Amino acid sequence: MNDLKCLSNRHLLKLYAELMAEMRRRDLVRSSNGPGADIAEGLVAKALSLTLNTASTAGYDGVDPQGRKIEVKCRRITPHNGSRQLSAIRNLESAHFDFLAGVLFNEDFSVMRAALIPFEVVKEHAVFVKHTNGWKFVLRDSVWRLAGVEDISERLRQVQH
């Protein structure tokens, strides 16, 4: 493998574009956005046997075999950013999903920890942020101890190749 430090900025960006195209070809990602969300959706879909929605469906990402609507959110933890705040949840009050699958990735995108969280628990612990017009939910370690939360970390690790 090339020593990435020796590559020009332009070459790094070209390599990134080629990498994203290959991940899309392998169905690891579904969009051309940063890969975290797509990787999390794919892992949760495999682990929970979800039927994923089209990429533009608002409110939830897929449906499990029991007909439950699952919204997937993730966060990649790095030495530069240890925040566990998931991306904004829009229209929480509309209850578009039954469960939130929250995934924390290590820096290399390996699964650190993951939880399946009932809507009512998310609603109780999320905080509305006016300037983003969305709800903030932080995937703290204490979340796994809340009533109704299921640890799905091992299930995701088993489907991650």
trRosetta pair geometry for C-beta under 8 A, 3 or more apart (Angstrom, degrees):
i j d omega theta_ij theta_ji phi_ij phi_ji
2 6 6.9 -123 174 60 95 107
2 7 6.2 66 141 -55 135 115
2 15 8.0 -115 50 -102 140 150
3 6 4.7 65 85 3 100 111
3 7 7.7 -178 93 -21 55 84
4 7 5.6 -48 -157 18 47 118
4 12 6.8 73 -164 -106 94 104
7 11 4.2 -126 -172 91 101 123
7 12 5.1 129 113 -58 124 80
7 15 7.0 -13 -174 -12 162 141
8 11 4.6 96 53 6 79 102
8 12 7.0 -138 95 -6 42 85
9 12 5.6 -54 -150 34 33 114
9 13 6.5 30 154 -16 66 105
10 13 5.9 -57 -152 37 30 109
10 14 6.4 31 150 -19 65 107
11 14 5.5 -52 -146 37 34 113
11 15 6.2 38 153 -21 65 105
12 15 5.6 -55 -148 37 30 113
12 16 6.4 34 151 -22 63 104
13 16 5.5 -49 -147 33 34 115
13 17 6.5 35 153 -19 64 102
14 17 5.7 -53 -151 34 32 112
14 18 6.5 30 151 -16 65 106
15 18 5.7 -55 -148 38 32 110
15 19 6.2 35 152 -22 65 107
16 19 5.6 -54 -146 36 30 114
16 20 6.4 30 155 -18 65 105
17 20 5.8 -53 -147 36 30 110
17 21 6.4 32 152 -19 63 106
18 21 5.6 -53 -148 36 32 113
18 22 6.4 30 154 -17 65 106
19 22 5.9 -56 -149 38 30 109
19 23 6.4 29 153 -18 65 106
20 23 5.7 -53 -144 37 32 110
20 24 6.3 34 154 -21 64 105
20 29 6.9 -51 -156 57 74 152
20 32 6.1 74 157 -141 136 69
20 35 6.9 -150 -114 -64 85 108
21 24 5.7 -54 -150 35 30 113
21 25 6.5 34 150 -22 64 104
22 25 5.4 -48 -147 33 36 114
22 26 6.4 25 155 -9 66 107
23 26 5.8 -61 -147 46 32 105
23 28 4.1 -76 -169 63 86 120
23 29 4.8 46 127 9 112 108
23 35 6.2 -17 126 -117 164 133
24 27 7.5 34 -177 -78 34 29
24 28 7.4 -82 -65 50 24 75
24 29 5.4 -55 -82 73 66 92
24 30 7.5 113 -129 -113 83 16
24 32 7.4 -14 -69 -82 140 68
27 30 7.7 22 -153 -78 63 72
27 42 7.1 145 143 -125 78 132
28 35 7.3 7 125 -158 105 120
28 38 7.1 84 129 124 59 110
28 39 6.2 1 168 -101 89 80
28 42 6.2 -131 -159 29 41 174
29 32 8.0 107 130 -84 129 28
29 35 5.0 -88 -84 -130 135 86
29 38 3.6 70 -139 113 74 151
29 39 6.5 -32 -81 -54 82 68
29 42 7.4 -93 -83 -29 33 135
30 38 5.0 -171 22 -134 74 114
30 41 7.1 -53 8 83 124 139
30 42 7.6 166 -28 -62 98 101
30 52 7.7 -158 -62 142 159 153
30 55 5.5 -173 127 -83 122 116
31 37 7.9 -4 40 81 124 111
31 38 5.8 -160 29 -70 83 129
31 55 5.7 127 -67 -145 110 147
33 37 6.6 -5 97 42 129 120
33 38 7.1 147 64 -26 95 112
34 37 7.1 85 84 8 83 92
35 38 5.6 -73 -156 51 55 107
35 39 5.3 53 152 -28 90 109
35 109 7.5 -23 106 -105 116 145
36 39 5.9 -62 -146 36 24 108
36 40 6.3 21 160 -16 64 108
36 74 5.3 -154 161 92 100 125
36 75 7.8 28 176 -123 143 15
36 76 5.3 -111 -109 -32 132 115
36 105 6.6 -136 -137 14 99 148
36 109 7.3 -146 -106 -113 70 101
37 40 5.8 -57 -149 37 29 111
37 41 6.3 30 154 -19 65 107
37 72 7.4 127 -163 109 73 103
37 73 7.8 -31 -121 -132 89 41
37 74 6.2 -177 -98 35 49 109
37 87 7.5 -13 -87 2 119 147
38 41 5.6 -52 -145 37 32 113
38 42 6.3 33 156 -20 65 107
39 42 5.8 -56 -150 37 29 112
39 43 6.4 27 155 -17 65 107
39 74 7.6 -66 75 43 87 173
39 105 7.6 49 97 -84 130 146
39 109 5.9 -36 143 -163 166 126
40 43 5.9 -57 -147 38 30 108
40 44 6.2 24 159 -14 66 110
40 72 5.3 167 126 162 105 119
40 73 7.4 -32 128 127 156 11
40 74 3.7 -154 -68 -41 155 140
40 101 7.6 166 164 112 102 107
40 103 4.4 -179 -135 49 113 146
40 105 7.4 -109 -74 -45 100 115
41 44 6.0 -60 -144 41 27 107
41 45 6.0 31 156 -24 64 109
41 52 6.4 75 167 -119 113 129
41 61 5.4 -129 -126 179 110 146
41 62 7.4 131 -163 -19 93 120
41 72 4.8 155 -93 73 68 155
42 45 5.6 -54 -145 34 28 114
42 46 6.5 23 158 -14 63 105
43 46 6.0 -58 -150 38 30 106
43 47 6.0 20 158 -13 67 114
43 103 7.0 105 74 -116 131 156
43 111 7.0 169 178 -72 160 122
43 156 4.8 50 159 -150 120 96
43 159 5.8 149 -148 88 70 114
43 160 5.8 2 -118 -74 119 91
44 47 5.8 -59 -138 44 29 107
44 48 5.7 -9 173 14 68 117
44 50 6.4 21 123 1 83 139
44 61 7.6 70 83 90 134 138
44 62 7.5 164 109 40 106 133
44 70 6.8 -162 152 140 129 139
44 72 4.9 -168 31 -106 157 129
44 101 4.5 105 -131 127 142 160
44 103 6.9 -122 -55 -48 110 130
44 114 7.6 -165 -87 -170 93 142
44 152 7.7 61 -122 122 81 147
44 156 6.9 -19 -78 -100 55 108
45 48 6.9 -74 -131 54 16 84
45 49 7.6 14 173 -156 52 6
45 50 4.1 -94 -125 58 64 105
45 51 7.9 107 -147 -72 103 8
45 52 5.2 -30 -104 -54 139 106
45 61 7.9 -104 -67 130 99 112
45 62 5.7 128 -102 -36 93 173
46 49 7.7 15 -171 -72 22 41
46 159 4.1 158 112 -175 127 151
47 152 6.3 111 137 173 142 115
47 155 4.1 103 -165 141 119 102
47 156 5.0 -54 -56 -83 156 55
47 158 7.1 114 -111 61 97 96
47 159 5.0 -135 -67 5 79 139
48 64 5.2 -67 153 -109 107 113
48 70 6.7 95 104 -59 156 171
48 101 7.2 -124 -14 -88 150 145
48 116 7.6 123 -91 -91 139 134
48 152 7.3 -15 -63 -149 106 148
48 155 7.4 71 -59 140 69 142
49 64 6.3 80 79 -150 80 74
49 65 5.3 6 104 -32 126 108
50 61 7.4 30 159 108 152 90
50 62 3.4 69 169 128 124 141
50 63 6.4 135 -154 62 79 29
50 64 5.5 -50 -94 -84 71 60
50 70 5.9 -92 -107 46 134 135
51 62 5.7 169 78 -162 40 97
51 63 5.2 -16 54 58 95 87
52 61 6.2 -33 -139 158 82 81
52 62 4.3 -53 -100 -87 47 115
53 57 3.5 -61 150 29 142 151
53 60 6.9 111 -16 98 139 72
53 61 6.0 -144 26 -170 102 32
53 62 5.9 -147 -11 -83 75 51
53 63 7.8 87 -54 -14 87 86
54 57 5.4 116 58 -28 72 97
57 60 7.1 -42 127 68 114 59
57 61 7.5 141 78 -116 111 32
58 90 7.0 -61 -166 83 107 129
58 91 7.5 53 155 32 118 137
58 96 7.0 -85 125 -143 73 165
59 69 7.5 -10 127 164 98 139
59 71 7.0 -97 153 -86 42 116
59 90 7.7 -92 -83 80 57 93
59 91 6.6 -50 -96 77 92 122
59 94 6.9 -78 -117 97 123 123
59 96 2.7 -101 -169 165 119 156
59 97 6.2 179 158 -40 76 83
60 63 7.6 70 127 -66 130 68
60 69 4.0 -20 -162 172 173 106
60 70 6.1 113 -168 67 106 28
60 71 4.7 -94 -117 -68 62 77
60 96 5.3 -159 -27 135 93 96
60 97 4.1 144 -90 -89 108 95
60 98 7.9 35 -112 11 145 67
61 70 6.2 -53 57 99 88 77
61 71 5.8 112 -3 -132 90 39
61 72 4.6 -39 23 13 155 99
62 69 7.7 165 92 -151 32 53
62 70 5.3 -18 69 59 78 102
62 72 7.5 26 16 -21 100 114
63 67 6.1 -14 -176 -145 113 35
63 68 6.8 155 -154 73 65 36
63 69 5.8 -32 -98 -96 77 55
63 70 7.0 165 -97 12 23 86
64 67 7.2 -49 71 19 67 17
64 68 4.9 -2 38 53 109 91
64 70 6.0 75 -34 -26 98 124
68 98 4.3 -103 -162 68 89 147
68 99 5.9 35 155 4 126 111
69 96 6.7 -110 132 145 148 61
69 97 4.6 -133 115 -130 102 57
69 98 4.9 120 50 1 72 89
69 99 7.5 165 87 29 50 68
70 97 6.3 65 -140 -157 11 114
70 98 7.1 -43 -70 57 51 86
70 99 5.2 -20 -111 73 76 96
70 100 7.6 136 -162 -111 64 18
70 101 5.4 29 -178 -17 113 111
70 116 7.7 -50 -129 -136 114 100
71 89 7.2 76 141 -128 154 105
71 96 7.2 81 -63 94 124 99
71 97 3.9 -85 -20 -67 105 166
71 99 7.4 -171 29 96 70 46
71 100 5.1 -29 72 -110 98 69
71 101 7.1 -176 86 23 43 72
72 100 7.7 150 -94 -165 23 59
72 101 4.7 -19 -107 67 73 106
72 103 7.0 8 -169 -2 92 114
73 86 3.9 54 147 -170 132 132
73 87 5.7 -150 -144 40 105 83
73 89 7.2 -65 -64 -74 148 93
73 100 6.3 -12 16 -171 109 106
73 101 7.4 157 27 81 59 56
73 102 5.6 -16 72 -110 92 69
73 103 7.3 178 93 26 43 75
73 137 7.3 97 82 68 160 119
74 86 7.0 99 35 -128 9 93
74 102 7.2 149 -92 -165 45 49
74 103 4.0 -24 -107 71 97 97
74 104 7.1 171 -158 -82 73 24
74 105 6.1 40 176 -16 119 104
75 83 6.7 -112 -169 105 139 76
75 84 5.6 153 75 -146 157 42
75 85 6.7 124 -95 68 146 37
75 86 5.7 -112 -42 -93 107 56
75 87 8.0 174 -76 -26 82 69
75 103 7.6 172 26 91 56 58
75 104 5.7 -17 66 -115 89 68
75 105 7.1 -162 95 26 40 79
75 139 6.6 -172 21 31 126 126
76 104 8.0 140 -101 -168 24 53
76 105 4.3 -28 -107 71 71 114
76 106 7.7 -8 -156 96 73 17
76 107 6.7 87 172 -116 99 35
76 109 6.8 -35 -116 -89 117 64
77 81 7.3 -140 -145 99 44 68
77 82 5.6 34 -153 -133 97 54
77 83 7.9 -168 -110 57 74 40
77 84 7.2 -4 -82 -83 109 74
77 104 6.0 23 -21 -177 115 101
77 105 6.7 -179 16 82 72 53
77 106 6.3 -42 62 -121 95 35
77 107 6.8 -78 92 -56 59 65
77 112 6.2 13 26 -25 127 162
78 81 5.2 38 53 44 96 76
78 82 7.5 -123 62 -68 44 51
78 107 4.6 90 -110 -105 73 98
79 82 7.9 2 -140 -59 20 90
79 107 7.0 -2 -12 -75 76 141
83 138 8.0 -92 -177 -129 78 100
84 104 6.3 -27 -131 -102 96 122
84 138 5.3 81 93 -171 92 79
84 139 4.5 -121 166 61 109 77
84 140 6.1 139 85 -72 148 47
85 136 6.0 -27 -153 -165 112 100
85 137 7.4 137 -151 79 62 38
85 138 5.0 -39 -92 -98 65 81
85 139 7.9 176 -92 11 16 75
86 89 7.4 39 101 -44 116 94
86 102 6.1 -95 -71 -130 141 103
86 136 7.9 152 57 -162 71 52
86 137 5.2 -12 40 74 116 89
86 138 7.3 -170 2 -98 76 28
86 139 6.1 79 -42 -26 103 106
88 129 7.1 -104 -115 50 111 121
88 132 5.1 -148 -89 142 148 129
88 133 7.8 65 175 80 149 53
88 134 2.9 60 180 111 120 154
88 135 6.6 123 -164 51 71 42
88 136 6.8 -42 -109 -80 68 59
89 92 5.1 62 119 -72 114 103
89 100 7.6 -49 -101 -106 137 135
89 122 7.2 127 -85 169 176 127
89 126 6.3 -59 44 -138 135 150
89 134 5.8 147 59 -179 38 98
89 135 4.3 -36 64 63 99 101
89 136 7.9 -166 18 -62 89 14
89 137 6.1 37 -13 -6 127 116
90 133 7.4 28 -124 119 86 86
90 134 5.1 -55 -82 -112 59 101
90 135 7.7 -169 -71 15 16 84
91 94 4.3 -4 159 13 106 123
91 96 6.5 61 101 -21 112 121
92 95 7.6 40 169 -67 48 46
92 122 7.2 -142 -145 127 119 109
92 123 6.2 156 163 -105 116 78
92 126 6.0 -155 -123 90 166 156
92 128 7.8 -135 34 -87 131 87
92 134 7.9 105 -24 -165 101 60
92 135 4.4 23 -27 -12 141 150
95 119 6.0 66 -142 179 88 148
95 123 7.8 -15 -91 -70 88 133
97 100 6.4 94 109 -70 142 66
97 119 6.0 170 96 -89 72 109
98 118 7.3 -47 160 -144 66 64
98 119 5.6 -90 -159 -28 27 117
99 116 5.2 3 177 -177 135 88
99 117 6.3 141 -163 68 75 42
99 118 5.9 -46 -104 -102 77 37
99 119 6.6 -90 -73 -40 31 72
100 116 7.6 160 80 -157 43 43
100 117 4.6 -22 62 63 92 103
100 119 7.2 117 -20 -91 87 52
100 122 4.9 97 -2 -76 136 142
100 137 7.2 -1 149 106 169 167
101 114 6.8 7 -180 -178 86 106
101 115 7.4 178 -150 89 47 43
101 116 5.5 -17 -101 -102 74 70
101 117 7.6 173 -84 18 24 77
101 152 6.9 -43 -141 51 99 150
102 114 6.6 175 91 -151 53 59
102 115 5.1 -2 56 56 98 89
102 117 6.0 24 -2 -3 112 124
102 137 7.4 -117 -94 120 134 122
102 139 4.6 177 160 -100 138 129
102 143 7.2 -24 63 133 151 159
103 111 6.6 -73 -161 -129 102 93
103 113 7.9 171 -154 92 44 46
103 114 4.5 -5 -109 -108 70 102
103 156 6.7 153 -120 -127 115 168
104 111 7.6 92 78 -165 58 59
104 112 4.3 -62 110 66 99 115
104 113 4.7 15 47 54 116 82
104 114 6.9 -156 24 -72 66 56
104 139 5.8 -164 -56 105 108 140
105 108 8.0 -138 166 71 99 40
105 109 5.0 -20 -168 -132 135 42
105 110 6.8 131 -159 63 77 32
105 111 6.5 -58 -108 -104 62 38
105 112 6.0 129 -162 -3 10 97
106 109 7.1 -62 67 15 69 11
106 110 4.7 -4 38 59 118 87
106 111 7.6 18 0 75 88 8
106 112 4.8 132 -51 -64 75 98
110 157 7.7 37 -177 -118 86 89
110 160 6.9 126 -137 138 62 154
111 114 5.9 -41 -163 -26 119 114
111 153 6.0 162 142 -156 120 73
111 156 4.6 141 -102 108 161 119
111 157 5.0 -127 55 -73 129 76
111 160 5.9 -169 -13 -24 110 154
112 153 7.8 -73 109 -134 35 117
113 139 7.7 169 95 150 111 121
113 144 7.5 -77 179 -61 127 133
113 151 7.7 -60 -164 -146 87 95
113 153 5.0 -45 -139 -94 48 126
114 151 7.4 107 81 -168 59 56
114 152 4.8 -64 108 78 106 85
114 153 4.8 152 34 -85 78 55
114 155 7.7 -100 79 59 130 89
114 156 4.9 68 17 -2 156 146
115 139 7.0 173 29 -148 120 108
115 143 5.8 -176 46 121 171 115
115 144 5.7 -137 -92 -92 132 76
115 149 5.3 -7 -173 -176 122 107
115 150 6.7 146 -161 76 66 46
115 151 6.0 -39 -103 -105 75 46
115 152 6.4 142 -119 19 18 87
115 153 7.7 -1 -58 -44 56 83
116 149 7.0 157 76 -160 53 56
116 150 4.3 -8 54 59 105 103
116 152 5.1 74 -25 -26 98 128
117 121 5.1 -116 -179 81 93 125
117 122 5.5 108 123 -57 119 93
117 143 6.6 -43 -95 178 131 115
117 146 7.5 38 -134 73 98 129
117 148 7.6 82 -154 109 48 94
117 149 5.2 -4 -106 -115 71 93
118 121 4.8 92 64 5 83 103
118 122 7.2 -150 98 -5 44 86
118 148 4.4 -27 -4 140 131 136
118 149 7.2 -112 5 -74 81 55
119 122 5.6 -58 -151 37 35 112
119 123 6.1 34 154 -21 70 107
120 123 5.6 -51 -144 37 31 114
120 124 6.3 32 156 -20 64 107
120 148 7.5 41 62 65 105 165
121 124 5.8 -55 -147 36 30 112
121 125 6.3 0 163 4 65 115
121 143 7.9 109 152 -155 126 85
121 146 5.3 118 -147 133 131 139
121 147 7.2 -170 -88 71 119 67
121 148 5.8 -164 -40 73 130 119
121 149 6.3 -156 145 -62 175 95
122 125 6.5 -80 -145 50 24 91
122 126 5.5 26 165 -32 69 116
122 137 5.9 -27 -151 -108 87 148
123 126 6.2 -47 -125 26 21 110
125 137 6.5 77 104 -133 94 89
125 143 7.4 161 118 -107 170 92
125 146 7.6 -77 -40 -95 145 161
126 135 4.1 31 162 170 130 120
126 136 6.3 154 -163 71 76 41
126 137 4.5 -44 -101 -75 90 91
127 135 6.7 146 70 -159 30 71
127 136 4.9 -24 63 58 87 99
127 137 7.9 160 19 -75 67 46
128 134 7.7 -172 -145 111 61 23
128 135 5.5 -43 -93 -99 55 72
128 136 7.7 165 -102 11 6 80
129 132 4.7 22 102 36 115 105
129 133 7.7 -61 90 -8 70 15
129 134 6.1 -9 54 69 97 64
129 135 7.2 146 10 -118 81 20
129 136 5.1 68 -28 -29 120 111
130 133 7.0 16 -171 -75 35 52
132 136 7.9 89 56 -60 139 94
139 143 5.7 -65 -152 10 55 156
140 143 5.6 131 63 -21 65 92
141 144 6.4 -45 -177 20 52 109
141 145 7.9 39 137 -9 68 104
142 145 5.6 -59 -164 36 53 112
142 146 7.2 69 142 -41 73 92
143 146 5.7 -40 -162 4 43 118
143 149 6.0 168 154 -132 73 163
144 149 5.8 -149 -136 118 32 134
144 151 5.6 39 -145 -79 113 100
145 149 7.4 21 48 53 15 132
146 149 4.7 74 68 -12 86 126
151 154 7.5 53 130 6 98 89
152 155 4.7 -52 -170 43 77 121
152 156 5.9 79 131 -25 88 98
153 156 6.1 -66 -157 37 28 106
153 157 6.4 25 153 -18 67 108
154 157 5.5 -51 -144 36 36 113
154 158 6.3 42 156 -26 66 103
155 158 5.9 -52 -152 29 29 114
155 159 7.1 11 156 -5 61 105
156 159 6.3 -67 -153 42 34 98
156 160 6.2 38 152 -31 69 110
157 160 5.6 -56 -144 28 33 115
